[in-house]
Structure formats: structure tokens, C-alpha cells
Amino acid sequence: MSKSVFYHAGCPVCISAEHDIIELIGANNVEIVHFGKDKSRIAEAEKKGIKSVPALVTPTGHVLHINFGASIQDVKG
Amino acid sequence: MSKSVFYHAGCPVCISAEHDIIELIGANNVEIVHFGKDKSRIAEAEKKGIKSVPALVTPTGHVLHINFGASIQDVKG
């Protein structure tokens, strides 16, 4: 199975959700992308349909926006 | 490990997220609660802090609001 990808921006809501997702699906099943550390991945996330972070993209490409930390526009700014 | 609980109201956003969650964490690890079939669980969900559906409550009691199908107020109405 290909991995899920969890996108976040380091905000408190993001970090809390990151812990929950890792507990739920296992660290080996999810790639964590932190926009603060890798801005080059923002365009990729937008292409996948991400409107806000934290968000999880499933192996089948579905976007799950989880709670609300920041809009993707804020992350770009 | 105790189970997560996924609350939803049968809306298209809910059903899509339900499929994703089951694929991600496994049907055996999550109880599915459909408010349309069991309105008595709405009060329980509100007590846990659920503001909208679909939402997942983790075994540690954290609420993950996933995308947005309907507010809990709409579900009650």
C-alpha cells in the first residue's frame, strides 16, 4: 500500500492532529510534510486540493481536511 | 486499544470520509455512529466536543473534524 501524506505548518492544531494521525494509522504508513521546513511542497499540496492545514491525503488521493489550523493561503504568505 | 468512534449523518461528505477512515485504520478499529439511525447519540457527540460531522474521536478522546458535511446544530434540527 502506498503511504498517506500528512501536510501541516507547525501550528498547535497541526501538531496535535499529527500525533493523533500517527497513533491511528502508524508512523510507517504516513509521510509527514512540514511546510515551514519545505515550502517547495506547497504547490504539490494545492494541486491535490488542499485548502487548509492540517490535511491528510489518503493513498487513493482523497483529501481529508482535519480541524483547522491555517488556510493554504496563509501558509504561502 | 479502545476503538475510535466515527460520527456522521449520512451526507455525501460523511460517506466518503467514512470509507477513507475505514481504509486507513481498519473497520475493526472504529465504531460507526450514524445520527440518522440513532439520534440518541447526538448528545454524547456534543459532550465530546463535536461541532460538525463527519468527525472522528480517537481512543484518547481527541476530536478530529474531517472536512465539513453538516454542523451538529443542523443534525439536531
Backbone of each chain as nested JSON, in Angstrom:
{
  "chains": [
    {"id": "A", "residues": [
      {"number": 1, "name": "MET", "atoms": {"N": [0.846, -1.202, 0.0], "CA": [0.0, 0.0, 0.0], "C": [0.877, 1.245, 0.0]}},
      {"number": 2, "name": "SER", "atoms": {"N": [0.555, 2.22, -0.834], "CA": [1.317, 3.46, -0.8], "C": [0.919, 4.246, 0.455]}},
      {"number": 3, "name": "LYS", "atoms": {"N": [1.776, 5.178, 0.818], "CA": [1.575, 5.909, 2.069], "C": [0.557, 7.034, 1.915]}},
      {"number": 4, "name": "SER", "atoms": {"N": [-0.039, 7.394, 3.033], "CA": [-0.766, 8.649, 3.118], "C": [0.265, 9.764, 3.288]}},
      {"number": 5, "name": "VAL", "atoms": {"N": [-0.144, 10.996, 3.027], "CA": [0.73, 12.143, 3.266], "C": [-0.006, 13.14, 4.159]}},
      {"number": 6, "name": "PHE", "atoms": {"N": [0.641, 13.526, 5.242], "CA": [0.068, 14.495, 6.178], "C": [0.804, 15.819, 5.996]}},
      {"number": 7, "name": "TYR", "atoms": {"N": [0.066, 16.855, 5.61], "CA": [0.647, 18.181, 5.392], "C": [0.313, 19.081, 6.561]}},
      {"number": 8, "name": "HIS", "atoms": {"N": [1.302, 19.795, 7.054], "CA": [0.997, 20.737, 8.12], "C": [1.995, 21.891, 8.122]}},
      {"number": 9, "name": "ALA", "atoms": {"N": [1.75, 22.831, 9.046], "CA": [2.556, 24.042, 9.048], "C": [3.1, 24.358, 10.438]}},
      {"number": 10, "name": "GLY", "atoms": {"N": [3.105, 23.365, 11.3], "CA": [3.713, 23.552, 12.609], "C": [2.848, 24.228, 13.647]}},
      {"number": 11, "name": "CYS", "atoms": {"N": [1.613, 24.577, 13.283], "CA": [0.723, 25.241, 14.245], "C": [0.282, 24.226, 15.311]}},
      {"number": 12, "name": "PRO", "atoms": {"N": [-0.194, 24.736, 16.464], "CA": [-0.6, 23.818, 17.538], "C": [-1.676, 22.814, 17.09]}},
      {"number": 13, "name": "VAL", "atoms": {"N": [-2.659, 23.288, 16.321], "CA": [-3.703, 22.376, 15.817], "C": [-3.07, 21.294, 14.943]}},
      {"number": 14, "name": "CYS", "atoms": {"N": [-2.057, 21.711, 14.153], "CA": [-1.366, 20.774, 13.266], "C": [-0.62, 19.696, 14.044]}},
      {"number": 15, "name": "ILE", "atoms": {"N": [0.103, 20.12, 15.073], "CA": [0.935, 19.185, 15.842], "C": [0.066, 18.181, 16.581]}},
      {"number": 16, "name": "SER", "atoms": {"N": [-1.029, 18.675, 17.144], "CA": [-1.953, 17.788, 17.847], "C": [-2.527, 16.748, 16.88]}},
      {"number": 17, "name": "ALA", "atoms": {"N": [-2.947, 17.2, 15.699], "CA": [-3.513, 16.273, 14.708], "C": [-2.452, 15.298, 14.207]}},
      {"number": 18, "name": "GLU", "atoms": {"N": [-1.217, 15.784, 14.067], "CA": [-0.13, 14.896, 13.63], "C": [0.029, 13.729, 14.602]}},
      {"number": 19, "name": "HIS", "atoms": {"N": [0.026, 14.035, 15.904], "CA": [0.158, 12.961, 16.9], "C": [-1.001, 11.974, 16.785]}},
      {"number": 20, "name": "ASP", "atoms": {"N": [-2.2, 12.52, 16.623], "CA": [-3.381, 11.645, 16.54], "C": [-3.31, 10.739, 15.314]}},
      {"number": 21, "name": "ILE", "atoms": {"N": [-2.915, 11.307, 14.175], "CA": [-2.868, 10.521, 12.935], "C": [-1.799, 9.431, 13.04]}},
      {"number": 22, "name": "ILE", "atoms": {"N": [-0.655, 9.776, 13.609], "CA": [0.405, 8.764, 13.757], "C": [-0.061, 7.643, 14.678]}},
      {"number": 23, "name": "GLU", "atoms": {"N": [-0.775, 7.998, 15.739], "CA": [-1.298, 6.957, 16.64], "C": [-2.326, 6.085, 15.937]}},
      {"number": 24, "name": "LEU", "atoms": {"N": [-3.139, 6.705, 15.084], "CA": [-4.238, 5.97, 14.437], "C": [-3.753, 5.062, 13.32]}},
      {"number": 25, "name": "ILE", "atoms": {"N": [-2.848, 5.571, 12.478], "CA": [-2.505, 4.776, 11.291], "C": [-1.056, 4.284, 11.292]}},
      {"number": 26, "name": "GLY", "atoms": {"N": [-0.26, 4.754, 12.26], "CA": [1.123, 4.264, 12.368], "C": [2.092, 5.13, 11.586]}},
      {"number": 27, "name": "ALA", "atoms": {"N": [3.23, 5.422, 12.22], "CA": [4.235, 6.313, 11.615], "C": [4.741, 5.779, 10.274]}},
      {"number": 28, "name": "ASN", "atoms": {"N": [4.748, 4.462, 10.13], "CA": [5.27, 3.881, 8.881], "C": [4.324, 4.043, 7.697]}},
      {"number": 29, "name": "ASN", "atoms": {"N": [3.076, 4.411, 7.99], "CA": [2.08, 4.498, 6.923], "C": [1.795, 5.917, 6.469]}},
      {"number": 30, "name": "VAL", "atoms": {"N": [2.548, 6.874, 7.005], "CA": [2.267, 8.261, 6.649], "C": [3.565, 9.063, 6.524]}},
      {"number": 31, "name": "GLU", "atoms": {"N": [3.653, 9.81, 5.441], "CA": [4.757, 10.75, 5.27], "C": [4.32, 12.088, 5.85]}},
      {"number": 32, "name": "ILE", "atoms": {"N": [5.164, 12.691, 6.664], "CA": [4.825, 13.988, 7.265], "C": [5.545, 15.085, 6.484]}},
      {"number": 33, "name": "VAL", "atoms": {"N": [4.789, 16.059, 5.992], "CA": [5.379, 17.196, 5.275], "C": [5.093, 18.469, 6.071]}},
      {"number": 34, "name": "HIS", "atoms": {"N": [6.15, 19.148, 6.484], "CA": [6.037, 20.391, 7.261], "C": [6.41, 21.547, 6.326]}},
      {"number": 35, "name": "PHE", "atoms": {"N": [5.427, 22.389, 6.008], "CA": [5.67, 23.472, 5.041], "C": [6.71, 24.468, 5.542]}},
      {"number": 36, "name": "GLY", "atoms": {"N": [6.807, 24.612, 6.857], "CA": [7.802, 25.534, 7.398], "C": [9.222, 25.072, 7.071]}},
      {"number": 37, "name": "LYS", "atoms": {"N": [9.373, 23.768, 6.918], "CA": [10.684, 23.209, 6.607], "C": [10.875, 22.958, 5.128]}},
      {"number": 38, "name": "ASP", "atoms": {"N": [9.763, 22.895, 4.391], "CA": [9.862, 22.584, 2.97], "C": [8.752, 23.282, 2.183]}},
      {"number": 39, "name": "LYS", "atoms": {"N": [8.984, 24.559, 1.917], "CA": [7.971, 25.372, 1.215], "C": [7.716, 24.867, -0.197]}},
      {"number": 40, "name": "SER", "atoms": {"N": [8.674, 24.145, -0.748], "CA": [8.54, 23.686, -2.135], "C": [7.406, 22.673, -2.294]}},
      {"number": 41, "name": "ARG", "atoms": {"N": [6.912, 22.136, -1.187], "CA": [5.829, 21.153, -1.282], "C": [4.44, 21.798, -1.284]}},
      {"number": 42, "name": "ILE", "atoms": {"N": [4.364, 23.119, -1.078], "CA": [3.053, 23.787, -1.005], "C": [2.292, 23.664, -2.324]}},
      {"number": 43, "name": "ALA", "atoms": {"N": [2.991, 23.85, -3.429], "CA": [2.333, 23.781, -4.743], "C": [1.752, 22.386, -4.981]}},
      {"number": 44, "name": "GLU", "atoms": {"N": [2.507, 21.378, -4.587], "CA": [2.048, 19.982, -4.713], "C": [0.756, 19.77, -3.908]}},
      {"number": 45, "name": "ALA", "atoms": {"N": [0.735, 20.32, -2.69], "CA": [-0.443, 20.157, -1.833], "C": [-1.663, 20.846, -2.448]}},
      {"number": 46, "name": "GLU", "atoms": {"N": [-1.441, 22.041, -2.975], "CA": [-2.552, 22.766, -3.617], "C": [-3.11, 21.985, -4.795]}},
      {"number": 47, "name": "LYS", "atoms": {"N": [-2.221, 21.384, -5.555], "CA": [-2.65, 20.589, -6.714], "C": [-3.521, 19.416, -6.292]}},
      {"number": 48, "name": "LYS", "atoms": {"N": [-3.236, 18.885, -5.116], "CA": [-4.018, 17.753, -4.622], "C": [-5.378, 18.184, -4.071]}},
      {"number": 49, "name": "GLY", "atoms": {"N": [-5.559, 19.518, -3.936], "CA": [-6.85, 20.022, -3.478], "C": [-6.873, 20.469, -2.028]}},
      {"number": 50, "name": "ILE", "atoms": {"N": [-5.705, 20.644, -1.439], "CA": [-5.654, 21.055, -0.036], "C": [-5.94, 22.548, 0.096]}},
      {"number": 51, "name": "LYS", "atoms": {"N": [-6.916, 22.87, 0.952], "CA": [-7.354, 24.255, 1.167], "C": [-6.874, 24.788, 2.505]}},
      {"number": 52, "name": "SER", "atoms": {"N": [-6.601, 23.884, 3.438], "CA": [-6.142, 24.296, 4.763], "C": [-5.32, 23.165, 5.372]}},
      {"number": 53, "name": "VAL", "atoms": {"N": [-4.546, 23.526, 6.386], "CA": [-3.79, 22.516, 7.126], "C": [-4.261, 22.506, 8.574]}},
      {"number": 54, "name": "PRO", "atoms": {"N": [-4.109, 21.379, 9.261], "CA": [-3.564, 20.118, 8.781], "C": [-4.508, 19.392, 7.82]}},
      {"number": 55, "name": "ALA", "atoms": {"N": [-3.912, 18.6, 6.921], "CA": [-4.699, 17.798, 5.986], "C": [-3.973, 16.493, 5.702]}},
      {"number": 56, "name": "LEU", "atoms": {"N": [-4.778, 15.467, 5.496], "CA": [-4.231, 14.154, 5.174], "C": [-4.698, 13.764, 3.783]}},
      {"number": 57, "name": "VAL", "atoms": {"N": [-3.761, 13.345, 2.938], "CA": [-4.135, 12.809, 1.63], "C": [-3.972, 11.294, 1.694]}},
      {"number": 58, "name": "THR", "atoms": {"N": [-5.06, 10.577, 1.408], "CA": [-5.04, 9.116, 1.517], "C": [-4.289, 8.514, 0.331]}},
      {"number": 59, "name": "PRO", "atoms": {"N": [-3.941, 7.226, 0.431], "CA": [-3.262, 6.567, -0.693], "C": [-4.075, 6.611, -1.991]}},
      {"number": 60, "name": "THR", "atoms": {"N": [-5.399, 6.773, -1.872], "CA": [-6.226, 6.859, -3.078], "C": [-6.413, 8.309, -3.542]}},
      {"number": 61, "name": "GLY", "atoms": {"N": [-5.759, 9.254, -2.871], "CA": [-5.774, 10.635, -3.336], "C": [-6.882, 11.501, -2.768]}},
      {"number": 62, "name": "HIS", "atoms": {"N": [-7.635, 10.955, -1.811], "CA": [-8.693, 11.759, -1.196], "C": [-8.092, 12.702, -0.158]}},
      {"number": 63, "name": "VAL", "atoms": {"N": [-8.622, 13.922, -0.116], "CA": [-8.137, 14.912, 0.845], "C": [-9.05, 14.951, 2.064]}},
      {"number": 64, "name": "LEU", "atoms": {"N": [-8.464, 14.752, 3.229], "CA": [-9.208, 14.913, 4.477], "C": [-8.652, 16.126, 5.199]}},
      {"number": 65, "name": "HIS", "atoms": {"N": [-9.442, 17.221, 5.192], "CA": [-9.061, 18.391, 5.975], "C": [-9.428, 18.104, 7.423]}},
      {"number": 66, "name": "ILE", "atoms": {"N": [-8.471, 18.218, 8.313], "CA": [-8.681, 17.824, 9.704], "C": [-8.625, 19.063, 10.591]}},
      {"number": 67, "name": "ASN", "atoms": {"N": [-9.728, 19.318, 11.295], "CA": [-9.825, 20.533, 12.109], "C": [-9.393, 21.731, 11.254]}},
      {"number": 68, "name": "PHE", "atoms": {"N": [-8.883, 22.773, 11.863], "CA": [-8.453, 23.914, 11.058], "C": [-7.32, 24.624, 11.769]}},
      {"number": 69, "name": "GLY", "atoms": {"N": [-6.157, 24.624, 11.148], "CA": [-5.016, 25.332, 11.713], "C": [-4.776, 26.625, 10.974]}},
      {"number": 70, "name": "ALA", "atoms": {"N": [-4.654, 26.53, 9.652], "CA": [-4.385, 27.704, 8.824], "C": [-4.803, 27.397, 7.4]}},
      {"number": 71, "name": "SER", "atoms": {"N": [-5.185, 28.449, 6.667], "CA": [-5.51, 28.246, 5.254], "C": [-4.21, 28.082, 4.467]}},
      {"number": 72, "name": "ILE", "atoms": {"N": [-4.322, 27.475, 3.308], "CA": [-3.133, 27.288, 2.48], "C": [-2.61, 28.654, 2.022]}},
      {"number": 73, "name": "GLN", "atoms": {"N": [-3.505, 29.626, 1.904], "CA": [-3.081, 30.986, 1.536], "C": [-2.189, 31.592, 2.623]}},
      {"number": 74, "name": "ASP", "atoms": {"N": [-2.577, 31.383, 3.871], "CA": [-1.768, 31.892, 4.989], "C": [-0.398, 31.226, 5.019]}},
      {"number": 75, "name": "VAL", "atoms": {"N": [-0.385, 29.958, 4.681], "CA": [0.868, 29.213, 4.71], "C": [1.83, 29.736, 3.643]}},
      {"number": 76, "name": "LYS", "atoms": {"N": [1.241, 30.144, 2.503], "CA": [2.063, 30.661, 1.404], "C": [2.655, 32.026, 1.721]}},
      {"number": 77, "name": "GLY", "atoms": {"N": [1.925, 32.801, 2.527], "CA": [2.288, 34.199, 2.754], "C": [3.598, 34.374, 3.528]}}
    ]},
    {"id": "B", "residues": [
      {"number": 1, "name": "MET", "atoms": {"N": [-6.327, -1.834, 22.679], "CA": [-6.62, -0.423, 22.395], "C": [-8.123, -0.258, 22.249]}},
      {"number": 2, "name": "SER", "atoms": {"N": [-8.663, 0.785, 22.861], "CA": [-10.087, 1.036, 22.661], "C": [-10.292, 1.623, 21.272]}},
      {"number": 3, "name": "LYS", "atoms": {"N": [-11.528, 1.551, 20.819], "CA": [-11.831, 1.963, 19.446], "C": [-11.972, 3.466, 19.304]}},
      {"number": 4, "name": "SER", "atoms": {"N": [-11.736, 3.931, 18.094], "CA": [-12.148, 5.278, 17.727], "C": [-13.652, 5.235, 17.431]}},
      {"number": 5, "name": "VAL", "atoms": {"N": [-14.291, 6.406, 17.437], "CA": [-15.7, 6.48, 17.066], "C": [-15.855, 7.505, 15.95]}},
      {"number": 6, "name": "PHE", "atoms": {"N": [-16.465, 7.098, 14.857], "CA": [-16.707, 7.988, 13.723], "C": [-18.19, 8.352, 13.723]}},
      {"number": 7, "name": "TYR", "atoms": {"N": [-18.482, 9.651, 13.85], "CA": [-19.858, 10.139, 13.861], "C": [-20.197, 10.765, 12.526]}},
      {"number": 8, "name": "HIS", "atoms": {"N": [-21.351, 10.419, 11.983], "CA": [-21.752, 11.066, 10.736], "C": [-23.258, 11.097, 10.602]}},
      {"number": 9, "name": "ALA", "atoms": {"N": [-23.701, 11.743, 9.519], "CA": [-25.136, 11.957, 9.352], "C": [-25.617, 11.513, 7.973]}},
      {"number": 10, "name": "GLY", "atoms": {"N": [-24.817, 10.704, 7.316], "CA": [-25.277, 10.134, 6.049], "C": [-25.091, 11.022, 4.833]}},
      {"number": 11, "name": "CYS", "atoms": {"N": [-24.532, 12.22, 5.025], "CA": [-24.332, 13.133, 3.897], "C": [-23.213, 12.595, 2.993]}},
      {"number": 12, "name": "PRO", "atoms": {"N": [-23.162, 13.054, 1.737], "CA": [-22.124, 12.552, 0.824], "C": [-20.702, 12.754, 1.355]}},
      {"number": 13, "name": "VAL", "atoms": {"N": [-20.438, 13.911, 1.946], "CA": [-19.106, 14.162, 2.523], "C": [-18.816, 13.144, 3.633]}},
      {"number": 14, "name": "CYS", "atoms": {"N": [-19.883, 12.834, 4.408], "CA": [-19.744, 11.869, 5.515], "C": [-19.4, 10.479, 4.995]}},
      {"number": 15, "name": "ILE", "atoms": {"N": [-20.115, 10.04, 3.974], "CA": [-19.949, 8.671, 3.455], "C": [-18.557, 8.517, 2.853]}},
      {"number": 16, "name": "SER", "atoms": {"N": [-18.117, 9.527, 2.132], "CA": [-16.789, 9.494, 1.531], "C": [-15.724, 9.395, 2.62]}},
      {"number": 17, "name": "ALA", "atoms": {"N": [-15.856, 10.218, 3.656], "CA": [-14.878, 10.196, 4.75], "C": [-14.937, 8.872, 5.504]}},
      {"number": 18, "name": "GLU", "atoms": {"N": [-16.139, 8.312, 5.638], "CA": [-16.284, 7.022, 6.323], "C": [-15.46, 5.951, 5.604]}},
      {"number": 19, "name": "HIS", "atoms": {"N": [-15.571, 5.915, 4.281], "CA": [-14.802, 4.935, 3.506], "C": [-13.3, 5.144, 3.701]}},
      {"number": 20, "name": "ASP", "atoms": {"N": [-12.887, 6.409, 3.668], "CA": [-11.454, 6.706, 3.822], "C": [-10.945, 6.27, 5.194]}},
      {"number": 21, "name": "ILE", "atoms": {"N": [-11.72, 6.583, 6.234], "CA": [-11.291, 6.237, 7.597], "C": [-11.21, 4.723, 7.778]}},
      {"number": 22, "name": "ILE", "atoms": {"N": [-12.184, 4.018, 7.244], "CA": [-12.164, 2.547, 7.366], "C": [-10.958, 1.973, 6.639]}},
      {"number": 23, "name": "GLU", "atoms": {"N": [-10.647, 2.532, 5.475], "CA": [-9.464, 2.062, 4.744], "C": [-8.182, 2.368, 5.509]}},
      {"number": 24, "name": "LEU", "atoms": {"N": [-8.15, 3.525, 6.159], "CA": [-6.924, 3.95, 6.845], "C": [-6.683, 3.2, 8.148]}},
      {"number": 25, "name": "ILE", "atoms": {"N": [-7.734, 3.034, 8.947], "CA": [-7.481, 2.475, 10.285], "C": [-8.108, 1.103, 10.486]}},
      {"number": 26, "name": "GLY", "atoms": {"N": [-8.924, 0.656, 9.521], "CA": [-9.492, -0.685, 9.618], "C": [-10.853, -0.68, 10.291]}},
      {"number": 27, "name": "ALA", "atoms": {"N": [-11.791, -1.427, 9.723], "CA": [-13.172, -1.457, 10.222], "C": [-13.237, -1.939, 11.677]}},
      {"number": 28, "name": "ASN", "atoms": {"N": [-12.297, -2.779, 12.07], "CA": [-12.332, -3.314, 13.433], "C": [-11.895, -2.307, 14.493]}},
      {"number": 29, "name": "ASN", "atoms": {"N": [-11.284, -1.203, 14.033], "CA": [-10.757, -0.231, 14.985], "C": [-11.633, 1.0, 15.147]}},
      {"number": 30, "name": "VAL", "atoms": {"N": [-12.8, 0.975, 14.501], "CA": [-13.646, 2.162, 14.581], "C": [-15.124, 1.771, 14.659]}},
      {"number": 31, "name": "GLU", "atoms": {"N": [-15.817, 2.413, 15.597], "CA": [-17.269, 2.255, 15.682], "C": [-17.898, 3.352, 14.834]}},
      {"number": 32, "name": "ILE", "atoms": {"N": [-18.843, 2.989, 13.99], "CA": [-19.51, 3.982, 13.135], "C": [-20.864, 4.327, 13.745]}},
      {"number": 33, "name": "VAL", "atoms": {"N": [-21.091, 5.614, 13.982], "CA": [-22.384, 6.067, 14.525], "C": [-23.047, 6.974, 13.498]}},
      {"number": 34, "name": "HIS", "atoms": {"N": [-24.232, 6.575, 13.06], "CA": [-24.994, 7.341, 12.056], "C": [-26.162, 7.997, 12.792]}},
      {"number": 35, "name": "PHE", "atoms": {"N": [-26.129, 9.333, 12.873], "CA": [-27.161, 10.04, 13.642], "C": [-28.558, 9.848, 13.048]}},
      {"number": 36, "name": "GLY", "atoms": {"N": [-28.619, 9.648, 11.741], "CA": [-29.928, 9.426, 11.117], "C": [-30.583, 8.155, 11.634]}},
      {"number": 37, "name": "LYS", "atoms": {"N": [-29.74, 7.2, 12.048], "CA": [-30.269, 5.924, 12.55], "C": [-30.318, 5.896, 14.064]}},
      {"number": 38, "name": "ASP", "atoms": {"N": [-29.592, 6.799, 14.704], "CA": [-29.538, 6.782, 16.171], "C": [-29.348, 8.204, 16.705]}},
      {"number": 39, "name": "LYS", "atoms": {"N": [-30.45, 8.915, 16.765], "CA": [-30.416, 10.321, 17.222], "C": [-29.994, 10.423, 18.686]}},
      {"number": 40, "name": "SER", "atoms": {"N": [-30.168, 9.367, 19.432], "CA": [-29.85, 9.408, 20.861], "C": [-28.353, 9.6, 21.111]}},
      {"number": 41, "name": "ARG", "atoms": {"N": [-27.53, 9.408, 20.093], "CA": [-26.081, 9.559, 20.278], "C": [-25.603, 11.001, 20.052]}},
      {"number": 42, "name": "ILE", "atoms": {"N": [-26.507, 11.88, 19.599], "CA": [-26.101, 13.26, 19.294], "C": [-25.597, 13.976, 20.555]}},
      {"number": 43, "name": "ALA", "atoms": {"N": [-26.296, 13.805, 21.655], "CA": [-25.903, 14.476, 22.902], "C": [-24.511, 14.022, 23.341]}},
      {"number": 44, "name": "GLU", "atoms": {"N": [-24.259, 12.732, 23.198], "CA": [-22.94, 12.169, 23.537], "C": [-21.846, 12.812, 22.693]}},
      {"number": 45, "name": "ALA", "atoms": {"N": [-22.124, 12.967, 21.404], "CA": [-21.136, 13.555, 20.496], "C": [-20.859, 15.011, 20.873]}},
      {"number": 46, "name": "GLU", "atoms": {"N": [-21.914, 15.751, 21.187], "CA": [-21.746, 17.15, 21.589], "C": [-20.897, 17.254, 22.846]}},
      {"number": 47, "name": "LYS", "atoms": {"N": [-21.127, 16.356, 23.793], "CA": [-20.362, 16.349, 25.034], "C": [-18.875, 16.131, 24.753]}},
      {"number": 48, "name": "LYS", "atoms": {"N": [-18.581, 15.362, 23.732], "CA": [-17.18, 15.094, 23.376], "C": [-16.537, 16.263, 22.643]}},
      {"number": 49, "name": "GLY", "atoms": {"N": [-17.364, 17.262, 22.262], "CA": [-16.813, 18.444, 21.612], "C": [-17.002, 18.486, 20.108]}},
      {"number": 50, "name": "ILE", "atoms": {"N": [-17.885, 17.639, 19.594], "CA": [-18.109, 17.615, 18.14], "C": [-18.988, 18.783, 17.716]}},
      {"number": 51, "name": "LYS", "atoms": {"N": [-18.484, 19.55, 16.749], "CA": [-19.183, 20.74, 16.255], "C": [-19.802, 20.493, 14.883]}},
      {"number": 52, "name": "SER", "atoms": {"N": [-19.234, 19.538, 14.143], "CA": [-19.739, 19.235, 12.802], "C": [-19.438, 17.778, 12.491]}},
      {"number": 53, "name": "VAL", "atoms": {"N": [-20.129, 17.273, 11.491], "CA": [-19.858, 15.916, 11.019], "C": [-19.417, 15.981, 9.558]}},
      {"number": 54, "name": "PRO", "atoms": {"N": [-18.628, 15.014, 9.104], "CA": [-18.136, 13.864, 9.853], "C": [-17.042, 14.238, 10.849]}},
      {"number": 55, "name": "ALA", "atoms": {"N": [-16.94, 13.444, 11.918], "CA": [-15.892, 13.664, 12.91], "C": [-15.464, 12.325, 13.495]}},
      {"number": 56, "name": "LEU", "atoms": {"N": [-14.189, 12.268, 13.826], "CA": [-13.632, 11.055, 14.427], "C": [-13.144, 11.397, 15.823]}},
      {"number": 57, "name": "VAL", "atoms": {"N": [-13.542, 10.601, 16.807], "CA": [-12.999, 10.762, 18.152], "C": [-12.001, 9.625, 18.378]}},
      {"number": 58, "name": "THR", "atoms": {"N": [-10.781, 9.995, 18.704], "CA": [-9.714, 8.997, 18.865], "C": [-9.88, 8.265, 20.194]}},
      {"number": 59, "name": "PRO", "atoms": {"N": [-9.174, 7.141, 20.37], "CA": [-9.259, 6.42, 21.644], "C": [-8.844, 7.282, 22.832]}},
      {"number": 60, "name": "THR", "atoms": {"N": [-8.04, 8.331, 22.588], "CA": [-7.626, 9.211, 23.684], "C": [-8.595, 10.389, 23.864]}},
      {"number": 61, "name": "GLY", "atoms": {"N": [-9.679, 10.402, 23.089], "CA": [-10.713, 11.416, 23.28], "C": [-10.531, 12.686, 22.476]}},
      {"number": 62, "name": "HIS", "atoms": {"N": [-9.549, 12.718, 21.585], "CA": [-9.366, 13.905, 20.745], "C": [-10.378, 13.89, 19.604]}},
      {"number": 63, "name": "VAL", "atoms": {"N": [-10.9, 15.076, 19.293], "CA": [-11.879, 15.196, 18.212], "C": [-11.183, 15.665, 16.939]}},
      {"number": 64, "name": "LEU", "atoms": {"N": [-11.338, 14.886, 15.882], "CA": [-10.847, 15.299, 14.563], "C": [-12.066, 15.579, 13.682]}},
      {"number": 65, "name": "HIS", "atoms": {"N": [-12.305, 16.872, 13.431], "CA": [-13.354, 17.232, 12.474], "C": [-12.775, 17.043, 11.084]}},
      {"number": 66, "name": "ILE", "atoms": {"N": [-13.44, 16.265, 10.255], "CA": [-12.898, 15.903, 8.948], "C": [-13.771, 16.523, 7.857]}},
      {"number": 67, "name": "ASN", "atoms": {"N": [-13.139, 17.36, 7.034], "CA": [-13.902, 18.075, 6.011], "C": [-15.134, 18.702, 6.662]}},
      {"number": 68, "name": "PHE", "atoms": {"N": [-16.183, 18.94, 5.925], "CA": [-17.374, 19.517, 6.552], "C": [-18.615, 19.036, 5.813]}},
      {"number": 69, "name": "GLY", "atoms": {"N": [-19.439, 18.292, 6.509], "CA": [-20.691, 17.815, 5.912], "C": [-21.862, 18.631, 6.413]}},
      {"number": 70, "name": "ALA", "atoms": {"N": [-21.989, 18.724, 7.738], "CA": [-23.091, 19.457, 8.347], "C": [-22.693, 19.817, 9.768]}},
      {"number": 71, "name": "SER", "atoms": {"N": [-23.262, 20.923, 10.267], "CA": [-22.998, 21.292, 11.657], "C": [-23.831, 20.392, 12.558]}},
      {"number": 72, "name": "ILE", "atoms": {"N": [-23.393, 20.275, 13.807], "CA": [-24.144, 19.438, 14.746], "C": [-25.536, 20.048, 14.988]}},
      {"number": 73, "name": "GLN", "atoms": {"N": [-25.635, 21.371, 14.864], "CA": [-26.948, 22.026, 15.014], "C": [-27.902, 21.576, 13.904]}},
      {"number": 74, "name": "ASP", "atoms": {"N": [-27.385, 21.496, 12.677], "CA": [-28.218, 21.047, 11.554], "C": [-28.672, 19.605, 11.765]}},
      {"number": 75, "name": "VAL", "atoms": {"N": [-27.784, 18.806, 12.323], "CA": [-28.088, 17.392, 12.532], "C": [-29.214, 17.234, 13.56]}},
      {"number": 76, "name": "LYS", "atoms": {"N": [-29.212, 18.144, 14.556], "CA": [-30.23, 18.084, 15.604], "C": [-31.61, 18.524, 15.105]}},
      {"number": 77, "name": "GLY", "atoms": {"N": [-31.596, 19.413, 14.099], "CA": [-32.853, 20.036, 13.661], "C": [-33.784, 19.087, 12.929]}}
    ]}
  ]
}
